[in-house]
């Protein structure tokens, strides 16, 4: 009986370590770029003011990749050139974080730093901060 309990404990520890190492790999920083949030990024195509961070970043990346609209400070990224990839921004930001200073810039404009985490070239989370 004691052997079975020890075996179960060992298996549980091994499983926990495997899952922890997989999570660490999934959260490796795979890219970073700056974004300038300008006036055109703060409203959608219908003129509605955008207030949620993911909507503002999505509009900026749409303006940059689809419409060729950029301001000094906007950098190219390999992740959000398609509309499908931009749809994932809400989930990616929810899995990551937005710093308080960056949140203000996402509402008022300015340069932010976008750190992309994931595995390979596949994002799993985004951290938004101020450079």
N, C-alpha and C positions, 0 to 999 in steps of 0.2 A: 504493500500500500504506500509506504513511504517513498519507494522508488518511483511509483506512478506520479505522486505529487511533485517530486523533484523533476521528473521528466516534463510534466505540464508546465512547471515554472520556467524551466529552460526553454521550452518551446515558445512560451509567452514572451520571454525576454528577447529571443531571436526574432520573433515576429515584430515586436515593437521596434527593434533596431532596424529591421528591414524597412518598415514603414517610415520611420524617421529619416533614414537615408534617402528614400525615394522622395519624401517631401522636401528634403534639402536640395536635391537635384532639381526638383520641379520649381524651386524658388531661386535658382541661380540668375544673377543679372545677365541678361542677354543683349541689352542695348540701352542707350541713353541718347536723348536729343532734347533740344530746347524748342520752345514754342512761344511765339509772341501772340498774345491774345489782343487783337485789335477790335475796333468798332464792328467790323463786318463779321467777327466771330461771336459777338454777343447777341445777335439776333438771327432767327431762321429766315428762310426764303419768303415767309409770309409777314415778316416784320415783327414777329413776337419776340420779346426779350427772353433770352435763355438764362435760367438761374441755376440749374443743376450742373455740377462740374463735368459730368460725362457728356452732357448735351453740348456744352461750350467746346470741350475738346473735340468732340465729334464734328462740330461745325467747322472748327479750325482745320482739322485734317481733311474734311470735305473740300473746303475752300482751297487748301494747299494742293491736294492730289487731283481733285476733279476739275476745279475751275482755274488753277494756276494762280490763285491769289495768295500772296505772301507778303509779309512785312519783314524788315530787318530783325533778325532773331529767330525767325522760323527756319527750322532745319528739316531736311528730308529724313524720312524714316522708312524702313523696309517692311513695316508691319500693317499700316493702315491705308494702303493705296486703294483697296477695293471697298465697295459699300458693305459687303458682307463682313469684312474684318472690322470696319468701323462700328457695326452693330454690336460687336462684342465689348465695346468700351465700358458700358454700364457694368457688366459683370466683372471685367478686369479691374476697374477702379474699386468696386465693392470688395474684391479680394485683396486689394492693396490698401493704399491710404492717400489722403490729401492733407498736407500740412496746412496750418491755419493761415500763414502768410500766402501760400499758394491759392487757398480758397478765396482770399480777398482779390487776388489778381485774376482769378477765373470769373469774378463778378465785375471787376472794374477795368481790367486790362493790364497788360504788362508781361514780362518774360517769366516763364515757368520752366522747370526742368522735369522731364518725363523719364523715369527709369522703368524699364520693361524687364519683368522677371518671367522666367519660363524654362523650357528645355529645348535645345536646338534652336530653331527659328520660330517656335510656337509659344506665344505669350500666354501666361497663366495669371498674371497680376501686374498692376501698374502702381507705382508710387509717384505722386506728384509733389514737388517741393519747389523752393526758390533757389536759383543758382547762387 
